[in-house]
Amino acid sequence: MPRKFKSGDWVKVKGKLTTPKMQVLKYVPKNDLLIGLVDNDSYLECVWYKNGERISEVFHQNKLIKTIETGGLFRTFLPRPKLSLT
């Protein structure tokens, strides 16, 4: 099966509106239990951040779609500047 994504692509899980935007890290080998072979071209390791915690998970490439928007894995909180009248 040909590879659909490359490292650094931004993806989401198909059909779910509440899934986070994830970044593709790499393709990972996974054993196929039915055939007994190792599949190197179908499973992706993806990473995203939730409340400052890094979460990674392995997905099959057919369950993912590429997103148009890029960037923004984690939020940066900037303090509001204090106003001074003097």
C-alpha positions in Angstrom: 0.0 0.0 0.0 1.5 3.4 -0.9 2.1 5.9 1.9 -0.4 8.8 2.0 1.4 11.1 4.5 4.9 12.3 5.4 6.5 13.4 8.6 5.3 16.8 9.6 1.8 16.6 7.9 -1.2 17.8 9.9 -4.0 15.3 10.2 -7.4 14.6 11.9 -9.4 11.4 12.3 -12.1 11.0 9.7 -15.7 11.4 10.6 -15.2 12.9 14.1 -15.6 16.6 14.7 -14.1 16.7 18.2 -10.7 15.0 17.5 -7.6 17.1 17.9 -5.4 18.3 15.2 -2.3 16.0 15.2 1.1 16.0 13.6 2.5 12.9 11.9 5.8 11.8 13.4 6.7 8.7 11.4 5.5 5.4 9.9 5.8 2.5 12.4 6.1 -1.2 11.7 3.1 -3.2 12.9 2.6 -7.0 12.9 -0.4 -8.2 10.9 -1.9 -11.0 13.0 -3.8 -12.6 10.1 -1.0 -13.0 7.7 1.9 -12.9 10.1 3.9 -10.2 8.2 5.2 -6.9 9.3 3.5 -3.9 7.7 5.8 -0.9 7.4 3.7 1.4 5.2 0.2 1.7 6.7 0.5 2.7 10.4 1.4 6.3 11.5 2.5 7.6 14.9 0.8 10.9 15.5 1.3 13.4 18.4 -0.9 16.2 19.9 -1.0 18.1 23.1 -3.8 18.3 25.7 -3.5 20.6 28.7 0.2 20.7 28.2 0.6 16.9 28.1 2.1 15.3 25.1 0.0 12.4 23.8 1.0 10.1 20.9 -0.9 7.3 19.3 -0.7 4.9 16.3 -3.4 5.2 13.6 -4.0 3.4 10.3 -3.5 5.8 7.4 -6.9 5.2 6.0 -8.5 6.6 9.2 -6.8 9.9 8.8 -7.4 13.0 6.6 -4.9 15.8 5.9 -5.9 19.2 7.3 -5.4 22.5 5.4 -4.5 24.5 8.5 -1.1 23.9 10.0 0.7 24.7 13.2 -0.5 25.2 16.7 0.2 22.0 18.5 0.3 23.7 21.9 -1.1 26.9 23.3 1.1 29.7 24.4 -0.3 31.8 27.3 0.9 35.4 27.2 0.2 37.5 30.3 -1.8 40.6 29.7 0.3 43.8 30.1 -0.6 45.8 33.1 -1.7 49.3 32.3 -0.1 52.1 34.2 -1.3 55.7 34.2 2.0 57.1 35.6 
